[in-house]
Amino acid sequence: MRVNKRLRRQIGFSAEHRCFKPCGVRNSTLQQVVLEADELEAVRLSDYEGLYQQECADKMHISRTTFSRTIEGARRKIADALLNGKSIIINSKELS
């Protein structure tokens, strides 16, 4: 079975905040959802900047199908956190 090597994605910003959580709930009691840097970049380009998927993929130096999988996973994680009261942790390894 052939495994594709994960290429480094182009990330066009650095996140100022690394953690978001529901108000009034201690961090120690919360489940976490980890959002990878490329997933956050996909959300920024698509949902915040309003670009089409092909434009986003070009900016991130990935295929449109890879972008589609990335944004779908990111949106699922964000929805899970919002609907189930989980904290969102942004993986800072790729942003440093």
The first five atom37 places (N, CA, C, CB, O) and aatype in JSON, in Angstrom:
{
  "aatype": [12, 1, 19, 2, 11, 1, 10, 1, 1, 5, 9, 7, 13, 15, 0, 6, 8, 1, 4, 13, 11, 14, 4, 7, 19, 1, 2, 15, 16, 10, 5, 5, 19, 19, 10, 6, 0, 3, 6, 10, 6, 0, 19, 1, 10, 15, 3, 18, 6, 7, 10, 18, 5, 5, 6, 4, 0, 3, 11, 12, 8, 9, 15, 1, 16, 16, 13, 15, 1, 16, 9, 6, 7, 0, 1, 1, 11, 9, 0, 3, 0, 10, 10, 2, 7, 11, 15, 9, 9, 9, 2, 15, 11, 6, 10, 15],
  "atom_mask": [
    [1, 1, 1, 1, 1],
    [1, 1, 1, 1, 1],
    [1, 1, 1, 1, 1],
    [1, 1, 1, 1, 1],
    [1, 1, 1, 1, 1],
    [1, 1, 1, 1, 1],
    [1, 1, 1, 1, 1],
    [1, 1, 1, 1, 1],
    [1, 1, 1, 1, 1],
    [1, 1, 1, 1, 1],
    [1, 1, 1, 1, 1],
    [1, 1, 1, 0, 1],
    [1, 1, 1, 1, 1],
    [1, 1, 1, 1, 1],
    [1, 1, 1, 1, 1],
    [1, 1, 1, 1, 1],
    [1, 1, 1, 1, 1],
    [1, 1, 1, 1, 1],
    [1, 1, 1, 1, 1],
    [1, 1, 1, 1, 1],
    [1, 1, 1, 1, 1],
    [1, 1, 1, 1, 1],
    [1, 1, 1, 1, 1],
    [1, 1, 1, 0, 1],
    [1, 1, 1, 1, 1],
    [1, 1, 1, 1, 1],
    [1, 1, 1, 1, 1],
    [1, 1, 1, 1, 1],
    [1, 1, 1, 1, 1],
    [1, 1, 1, 1, 1],
    [1, 1, 1, 1, 1],
    [1, 1, 1, 1, 1],
    [1, 1, 1, 1, 1],
    [1, 1, 1, 1, 1],
    [1, 1, 1, 1, 1],
    [1, 1, 1, 1, 1],
    [1, 1, 1, 1, 1],
    [1, 1, 1, 1, 1],
    [1, 1, 1, 1, 1],
    [1, 1, 1, 1, 1],
    [1, 1, 1, 1, 1],
    [1, 1, 1, 1, 1],
    [1, 1, 1, 1, 1],
    [1, 1, 1, 1, 1],
    [1, 1, 1, 1, 1],
    [1, 1, 1, 1, 1],
    [1, 1, 1, 1, 1],
    [1, 1, 1, 1, 1],
    [1, 1, 1, 1, 1],
    [1, 1, 1, 0, 1],
    [1, 1, 1, 1, 1],
    [1, 1, 1, 1, 1],
    [1, 1, 1, 1, 1],
    [1, 1, 1, 1, 1],
    [1, 1, 1, 1, 1],
    [1, 1, 1, 1, 1],
    [1, 1, 1, 1, 1],
    [1, 1, 1, 1, 1],
    [1, 1, 1, 1, 1],
    [1, 1, 1, 1, 1],
    [1, 1, 1, 1, 1],
    [1, 1, 1, 1, 1],
    [1, 1, 1, 1, 1],
    [1, 1, 1, 1, 1],
    [1, 1, 1, 1, 1],
    [1, 1, 1, 1, 1],
    [1, 1, 1, 1, 1],
    [1, 1, 1, 1, 1],
    [1, 1, 1, 1, 1],
    [1, 1, 1, 1, 1],
    [1, 1, 1, 1, 1],
    [1, 1, 1, 1, 1],
    [1, 1, 1, 0, 1],
    [1, 1, 1, 1, 1],
    [1, 1, 1, 1, 1],
    [1, 1, 1, 1, 1],
    [1, 1, 1, 1, 1],
    [1, 1, 1, 1, 1],
    [1, 1, 1, 1, 1],
    [1, 1, 1, 1, 1],
    [1, 1, 1, 1, 1],
    [1, 1, 1, 1, 1],
    [1, 1, 1, 1, 1],
    [1, 1, 1, 1, 1],
    [1, 1, 1, 0, 1],
    [1, 1, 1, 1, 1],
    [1, 1, 1, 1, 1],
    [1, 1, 1, 1, 1],
    [1, 1, 1, 1, 1],
    [1, 1, 1, 1, 1],
    [1, 1, 1, 1, 1],
    [1, 1, 1, 1, 1],
    [1, 1, 1, 1, 1],
    [1, 1, 1, 1, 1],
    [1, 1, 1, 1, 1],
    [1, 1, 1, 1, 1]
  ],
  "atom_positions": [
    [[0.84, -1.18, 0.0], [0.0, 0.0, 0.0], [0.88, 1.24, 0.0], [-0.95, 0.0, 1.21], [1.8, 1.35, 0.82]],
    [[0.61, 2.16, -0.9], [1.4, 3.38, -1.03], [0.82, 4.46, -0.13], [1.43, 3.85, -2.5], [-0.38, 4.73, -0.16]],
    [[1.67, 5.08, 0.65], [1.24, 6.17, 1.54], [1.86, 7.45, 1.02], [1.66, 5.9, 3.03], [3.07, 7.55, 0.86]],
    [[1.01, 8.45, 0.76], [1.52, 9.74, 0.31], [2.13, 10.51, 1.47], [0.39, 10.57, -0.34], [1.59, 10.54, 2.58]],
    [[3.27, 11.12, 1.2], [3.93, 11.94, 2.21], [3.16, 13.25, 2.36], [5.42, 12.22, 1.82], [2.83, 13.9, 1.37]],
    [[2.87, 13.64, 3.6], [2.15, 14.88, 3.85], [3.1, 16.05, 3.64], [1.55, 14.91, 5.28], [4.09, 16.19, 4.35]],
    [[2.78, 16.88, 2.65], [3.6, 18.04, 2.35], [3.27, 19.18, 3.3], [3.41, 18.48, 0.9], [2.14, 19.28, 3.8]],
    [[4.23, 20.04, 3.54], [4.01, 21.21, 4.38], [3.1, 22.18, 3.64], [5.36, 21.9, 4.77], [3.38, 22.56, 2.5]],
    [[2.02, 22.58, 4.27], [1.07, 23.51, 3.68], [1.55, 24.94, 3.86], [-0.31, 23.33, 4.29], [2.26, 25.25, 4.82]],
    [[1.15, 25.79, 2.94], [1.46, 27.22, 3.05], [0.45, 27.85, 4.0], [1.42, 27.91, 1.64], [-0.75, 27.84, 3.74]],
    [[0.94, 28.4, 5.11], [0.1, 29.05, 6.1], [0.4, 30.55, 6.03], [0.34, 28.48, 7.54], [1.54, 30.96, 6.22]],
    [[-0.64, 31.36, 5.76], [-0.43, 32.78, 5.5], [-0.61, 33.7, 6.69], [0.0, 0.0, 0.0], [-0.77, 34.91, 6.5]],
    [[-0.57, 33.18, 7.91], [-0.75, 34.03, 9.08], [-0.29, 33.27, 10.31], [-2.23, 34.48, 9.22], [-0.01, 32.07, 10.26]],
    [[-0.22, 33.98, 11.41], [0.09, 33.36, 12.7], [-1.05, 33.69, 13.66], [1.47, 33.87, 13.26], [-1.42, 34.85, 13.84]],
    [[-1.61, 32.66, 14.26], [-2.74, 32.85, 15.17], [-2.26, 33.49, 16.47], [-3.44, 31.51, 15.47], [-1.29, 33.04, 17.08]],
    [[-2.95, 34.55, 16.88], [-2.59, 35.24, 18.12], [-3.04, 34.44, 19.34], [-3.22, 36.64, 18.15], [-2.36, 34.44, 20.37]],
    [[-4.16, 33.76, 19.22], [-4.7, 32.98, 20.34], [-4.65, 31.5, 19.98], [-6.16, 33.42, 20.67], [-4.88, 31.13, 18.83]],
    [[-4.35, 30.66, 20.96], [-4.18, 29.23, 20.71], [-5.27, 28.37, 21.34], [-2.84, 28.79, 21.23], [-5.31, 27.17, 21.1]],
    [[-6.14, 28.96, 22.13], [-7.16, 28.19, 22.83], [-8.45, 29.0, 22.94], [-6.67, 27.77, 24.24], [-8.43, 30.19, 23.26]],
    [[-9.57, 28.33, 22.68], [-10.89, 28.93, 22.84], [-11.74, 27.94, 23.6], [-11.54, 29.3, 21.46], [-11.71, 26.74, 23.33]],
    [[-12.52, 28.44, 24.56], [-13.32, 27.54, 25.39], [-14.63, 28.19, 25.78], [-12.54, 27.12, 26.64], [-14.77, 29.41, 25.72]],
    [[-15.6, 27.37, 26.19], [-16.86, 27.93, 26.68], [-16.62, 28.77, 27.94], [-17.88, 26.81, 26.97], [-15.76, 28.45, 28.75]],
    [[-17.39, 29.83, 28.09], [-17.28, 30.69, 29.27], [-17.75, 29.97, 30.52], [-18.09, 31.98, 29.07], [-18.69, 29.17, 30.48]],
    [[-17.09, 30.24, 31.62], [-17.54, 29.75, 32.92], [-17.27, 28.28, 33.18], [0.0, 0.0, 0.0], [-17.78, 27.73, 34.16]],
    [[-16.49, 27.62, 32.34], [-16.19, 26.21, 32.54], [-14.68, 26.06, 32.68], [-16.73, 25.33, 31.36], [-13.92, 26.6, 31.88]],
    [[-14.25, 25.34, 33.7], [-12.81, 25.14, 33.91], [-12.22, 24.31, 32.78], [-12.55, 24.47, 35.27], [-12.82, 23.34, 32.31]],
    [[-11.04, 24.7, 32.36], [-10.35, 23.99, 31.29], [-10.12, 22.52, 31.63], [-9.02, 24.65, 30.99], [-10.18, 21.66, 30.75]],
    [[-9.86, 22.23, 32.89], [-9.55, 20.87, 33.3], [-10.73, 19.92, 33.13], [-9.1, 20.86, 34.73], [-10.54, 18.7, 33.07]],
    [[-11.94, 20.46, 33.06], [-13.12, 19.61, 32.93], [-13.59, 19.47, 31.48], [-14.25, 20.15, 33.77], [-14.53, 18.72, 31.21]],
    [[-12.96, 20.17, 30.56], [-13.4, 20.19, 29.17], [-12.68, 19.15, 28.31], [-13.19, 21.55, 28.58], [-11.5, 18.88, 28.48]],
    [[-13.43, 18.57, 27.39], [-12.81, 17.79, 26.33], [-12.25, 18.78, 25.33], [-13.83, 16.79, 25.66], [-12.73, 19.91, 25.22]],
    [[-11.24, 18.35, 24.58], [-10.59, 19.25, 23.64], [-10.74, 18.76, 22.21], [-9.12, 19.4, 23.98], [-10.8, 17.56, 21.94]],
    [[-10.81, 19.72, 21.3], [-10.74, 19.46, 19.87], [-9.48, 20.18, 19.39], [-12.05, 19.95, 19.1], [-9.32, 21.37, 19.64]],
    [[-8.6, 19.46, 18.71], [-7.36, 20.06, 18.22], [-7.53, 20.43, 16.75], [-6.15, 19.09, 18.41], [-7.81, 19.57, 15.91]],
    [[-7.37, 21.72, 16.45], [-7.45, 22.23, 15.09], [-6.02, 22.45, 14.6], [-8.28, 23.55, 15.02], [-5.27, 23.24, 15.16]],
    [[-5.66, 21.74, 13.54], [-4.31, 21.87, 12.99], [-4.18, 23.21, 12.26], [-3.99, 20.69, 12.02], [-5.18, 23.8, 11.86]],
    [[-2.95, 23.66, 12.1], [-2.7, 24.97, 11.48], [-3.26, 25.03, 10.06], [-1.2, 25.27, 11.46], [-3.8, 26.06, 9.66]],
    [[-3.14, 23.95, 9.29], [-3.66, 23.98, 7.93], [-5.19, 24.01, 7.92], [-3.15, 22.77, 7.14], [-5.79, 24.57, 7.0]],
    [[-5.82, 23.42, 8.91], [-7.28, 23.48, 9.01], [-7.74, 24.9, 9.34], [-7.79, 22.49, 10.07], [-8.72, 25.38, 8.77]],
    [[-7.04, 25.56, 10.24], [-7.37, 26.95, 10.57], [-7.16, 27.86, 9.37], [-6.51, 27.44, 11.76], [-7.96, 28.75, 9.11]],
    [[-6.09, 27.63, 8.63], [-5.83, 28.42, 7.43], [-6.93, 28.19, 6.39], [-4.45, 28.05, 6.83], [-7.34, 29.13, 5.71]],
    [[-7.41, 26.97, 6.26], [-8.5, 26.68, 5.33], [-9.76, 27.45, 5.72], [-8.8, 25.15, 5.3], [-10.44, 28.02, 4.86]],
    [[-10.08, 27.48, 7.0], [-11.24, 28.23, 7.49], [-11.05, 29.72, 7.24], [-11.48, 27.97, 9.0], [-11.98, 30.4, 6.81]],
    [[-9.86, 30.22, 7.5], [-9.58, 31.65, 7.28], [-9.78, 32.03, 5.82], [-8.14, 31.99, 7.72], [-10.45, 33.02, 5.52]],
    [[-9.22, 31.25, 4.91], [-9.31, 31.59, 3.49], [-10.73, 31.44, 2.94], [-8.36, 30.71, 2.7], [-11.22, 32.31, 2.22]],
    [[-11.37, 30.33, 3.3], [-12.68, 30.04, 2.75], [-13.8, 30.84, 3.41], [-12.96, 28.56, 2.88], [-14.59, 31.5, 2.73]],
    [[-13.87, 30.77, 4.72], [-15.0, 31.36, 5.44], [-14.79, 32.83, 5.8], [-15.27, 30.57, 6.7], [-15.74, 33.61, 5.76]],
    [[-13.58, 33.2, 6.14], [-13.32, 34.59, 6.54], [-13.01, 35.47, 5.34], [-12.15, 34.64, 7.54], [-13.57, 36.56, 5.19]],
    [[-12.11, 34.99, 4.47], [-11.74, 35.77, 3.28], [-12.76, 35.6, 2.15], [-10.35, 35.35, 2.78], [-12.82, 36.44, 1.25]],
    [[-13.56, 34.54, 2.18], [-14.6, 34.32, 1.18], [-14.1, 33.85, -0.17], [0.0, 0.0, 0.0], [-14.75, 34.08, -1.19]],
    [[-12.94, 33.19, -0.19], [-12.38, 32.71, -1.46], [-13.03, 31.39, -1.88], [-10.86, 32.54, -1.34], [-13.55, 30.65, -1.04]],
    [[-12.99, 31.12, -3.17], [-13.45, 29.83, -3.69], [-12.43, 28.75, -3.34], [-13.68, 29.89, -5.23], [-11.26, 29.05, -3.08]],
    [[-12.88, 27.5, -3.33], [-12.0, 26.41, -2.92], [-10.73, 26.33, -3.77], [-12.73, 25.09, -2.99], [-9.66, 26.1, -3.22]],
    [[-10.83, 26.51, -5.07], [-9.64, 26.43, -5.91], [-8.65, 27.54, -5.58], [-10.02, 26.51, -7.39], [-7.44, 27.31, -5.58]],
    [[-9.16, 28.74, -5.29], [-8.29, 29.85, -4.9], [-7.58, 29.54, -3.57], [-9.09, 31.16, -4.78], [-6.39, 29.81, -3.41]],
    [[-8.33, 28.97, -2.64], [-7.76, 28.59, -1.35], [-6.67, 27.53, -1.54], [-8.86, 28.06, -0.4], [-5.59, 27.63, -0.97]],
    [[-6.98, 26.54, -2.33], [-6.02, 25.46, -2.57], [-4.74, 26.01, -3.2], [-6.64, 24.38, -3.49], [-3.64, 25.61, -2.82]],
    [[-4.89, 26.91, -4.16], [-3.71, 27.51, -4.79], [-2.86, 28.27, -3.78], [-4.14, 28.45, -5.93], [-1.64, 28.16, -3.78]],
    [[-3.51, 29.04, -2.9], [-2.77, 29.79, -1.89], [-2.05, 28.88, -0.9], [-3.71, 30.71, -1.14], [-0.98, 29.23, -0.39]],
    [[-2.64, 27.7, -0.62], [-2.04, 26.77, 0.33], [-1.08, 25.78, -0.35], [-3.13, 26.02, 1.06], [-0.45, 24.97, 0.33]],
    [[-0.99, 25.85, -1.66], [-0.13, 24.96, -2.45], [-0.53, 23.49, -2.31], [1.32, 25.13, -2.03], [0.32, 22.61, -2.18]],
    [[-1.84, 23.24, -2.35], [-2.37, 21.88, -2.29], [-3.44, 21.73, -3.37], [-2.96, 21.57, -0.87], [-3.87, 22.72, -3.97]],
    [[-3.86, 20.5, -3.63], [-4.9, 20.27, -4.62], [-6.26, 20.71, -4.07], [-4.94, 18.78, -5.04], [-6.43, 20.84, -2.86]],
    [[-7.21, 20.93, -4.96], [-8.55, 21.31, -4.52], [-9.21, 20.2, -3.73], [-9.42, 21.68, -5.72], [-9.93, 20.47, -2.77]],
    [[-8.96, 18.94, -4.11], [-9.57, 17.83, -3.36], [-8.99, 17.74, -1.95], [-9.35, 16.5, -4.11], [-9.71, 17.44, -1.0]],
    [[-7.69, 17.99, -1.81], [-7.08, 18.0, -0.48], [-7.64, 19.16, 0.33], [-5.54, 18.11, -0.58], [-7.92, 19.0, 1.52]],
    [[-7.82, 20.32, -0.31], [-8.41, 21.45, 0.4], [-9.81, 21.11, 0.87], [-8.43, 22.7, -0.5], [-10.19, 21.42, 2.0]],
    [[-10.58, 20.47, 0.01], [-11.96, 20.1, 0.34], [-12.0, 19.2, 1.58], [-12.63, 19.4, -0.84], [-12.84, 19.4, 2.46]],
    [[-11.12, 18.22, 1.64], [-11.06, 17.34, 2.82], [-10.63, 18.11, 4.06], [-10.08, 16.16, 2.57], [-11.15, 17.88, 5.15]],
    [[-9.69, 19.02, 3.89], [-9.17, 19.81, 5.02], [-10.25, 20.7, 5.6], [-7.97, 20.65, 4.58], [-10.44, 20.74, 6.82]],
    [[-10.97, 21.43, 4.75], [-12.01, 22.36, 5.24], [-13.17, 21.58, 5.85], [-12.51, 23.27, 4.1], [-13.77, 22.02, 6.83]],
    [[-13.51, 20.43, 5.27], [-14.59, 19.61, 5.81], [-14.24, 19.13, 7.22], [-14.87, 18.4, 4.89], [-15.08, 19.17, 8.13]],
    [[-13.01, 18.67, 7.4], [-12.58, 18.22, 8.73], [-12.54, 19.35, 9.73], [0.0, 0.0, 0.0], [-12.94, 19.17, 10.88]],
    [[-12.08, 20.52, 9.3], [-12.01, 21.69, 10.2], [-13.4, 22.11, 10.64], [-11.29, 22.86, 9.5], [-13.62, 22.38, 11.82]],
    [[-14.31, 22.18, 9.7], [-15.68, 22.59, 10.04], [-16.35, 21.58, 10.97], [-16.51, 22.76, 8.77], [-17.1, 21.97, 11.86]],
    [[-16.08, 20.31, 10.76], [-16.65, 19.26, 11.63], [-16.12, 19.42, 13.06], [-16.31, 17.84, 11.08], [-16.88, 19.31, 14.02]],
    [[-14.82, 19.69, 13.2], [-14.22, 19.87, 14.52], [-14.79, 21.1, 15.22], [-12.69, 20.0, 14.41], [-15.11, 21.05, 16.41]],
    [[-14.93, 22.19, 14.49], [-15.46, 23.42, 15.08], [-16.91, 23.22, 15.51], [-15.36, 24.6, 14.08], [-17.31, 23.65, 16.59]],
    [[-17.7, 22.58, 14.66], [-19.09, 22.3, 15.0], [-19.18, 21.41, 16.23], [-19.82, 21.64, 13.82], [-20.02, 21.64, 17.1]],
    [[-18.34, 20.4, 16.32], [-18.31, 19.51, 17.47], [-18.03, 20.29, 18.75], [-17.25, 18.4, 17.29], [-18.7, 20.1, 19.76]],
    [[-17.05, 21.17, 18.69], [-16.7, 21.97, 19.87], [-17.84, 22.9, 20.28], [-15.43, 22.79, 19.6], [-18.18, 22.99, 21.46]],
    [[-18.43, 23.57, 19.31], [-19.5, 24.52, 19.63], [-20.75, 23.82, 20.14], [-19.84, 25.35, 18.4], [-21.39, 24.29, 21.08]],
    [[-21.11, 22.71, 19.53], [-22.35, 22.02, 19.89], [-22.23, 21.17, 21.15], [-22.8, 21.14, 18.76], [-23.22, 20.91, 21.83]],
    [[-21.01, 20.74, 21.47], [-20.81, 19.85, 22.61], [-20.0, 20.47, 23.74], [-20.14, 18.6, 22.17], [-19.57, 19.77, 24.65]],
    [[-19.8, 21.79, 23.7], [-19.11, 22.49, 24.78], [-17.68, 22.06, 25.01], [0.0, 0.0, 0.0], [-17.26, 21.91, 26.15]],
    [[-16.93, 21.87, 23.93], [-15.53, 21.47, 24.03], [-14.64, 22.68, 23.76], [-15.2, 20.31, 23.04], [-15.06, 23.64, 23.12]],
    [[-13.41, 22.62, 24.25], [-12.46, 23.69, 23.94], [-11.8, 23.39, 22.59], [-11.4, 23.84, 25.07], [-11.69, 22.23, 22.19]],
    [[-11.37, 24.44, 21.92], [-10.66, 24.31, 20.66], [-9.22, 24.72, 20.91], [-11.31, 25.18, 19.53], [-8.94, 25.84, 21.34]],
    [[-8.31, 23.81, 20.64], [-6.88, 24.06, 20.78], [-6.28, 24.15, 19.39], [-6.17, 22.94, 21.63], [-6.49, 23.25, 18.57]],
    [[-5.54, 25.22, 19.11], [-4.88, 25.36, 17.81], [-3.47, 24.83, 17.95], [-4.87, 26.84, 17.33], [-2.69, 25.3, 18.77]],
    [[-3.15, 23.83, 17.13], [-1.83, 23.21, 17.16], [-0.8, 24.25, 16.73], [-1.77, 21.95, 16.24], [-0.76, 24.66, 15.57]],
    [[0.03, 24.66, 17.67], [0.98, 25.74, 17.41], [2.3, 25.25, 16.82], [1.26, 26.48, 18.68], [3.13, 26.08, 16.44]],
    [[2.51, 23.95, 16.71], [3.77, 23.43, 16.18], [4.02, 23.94, 14.76], [3.77, 21.91, 16.19], [5.14, 24.33, 14.43]],
    [[2.98, 23.92, 13.92], [3.13, 24.34, 12.53], [3.17, 25.86, 12.39], [2.01, 23.77, 11.7], [3.6, 26.36, 11.35]],
    [[2.72, 26.59, 13.4], [2.66, 28.05, 13.31], [3.91, 28.72, 13.82], [1.49, 28.55, 14.08], [4.12, 29.91, 13.56]],
    [[4.75, 28.01, 14.52], [5.94, 28.62, 15.11], [7.04, 28.83, 14.1], [6.45, 27.78, 16.25], [8.11, 29.34, 14.44]]
  ]
}
